[in-house]
Amino acid sequence: MEHSAKWFLKKHEDGEVFGPVDFAKLKEWSRAAQVSPLDMVSDDRRNWIKSPMLPELHMDYLIQLGDDSFYGPTTEEAVQEFLRLGEINADNVLINCCTGAQTT
């Protein structure tokens, strides 16, 4: 899929906007766990969508944190970063939103 040369990221927490950046940089931020599932992205600063709605970011995974508590969707690389930082552990259930497959 062709993407605009300019992308913007609006952070959910405070509305701060980053960009313009190329799509490769936006994808890099996503893989590095710097894009929250509540953050918005835009290629024109007028029309914003939640970051997981952009399929090319591959924010395809939900992390089950408790019985009714989930984080995501996020990227596989972000899940690995959360594991490395100790924010989640090997017992957390990971759900692939595309396939419905669950694993720990």
Disulfide bonds with the S-S distance in Angstrom:
none
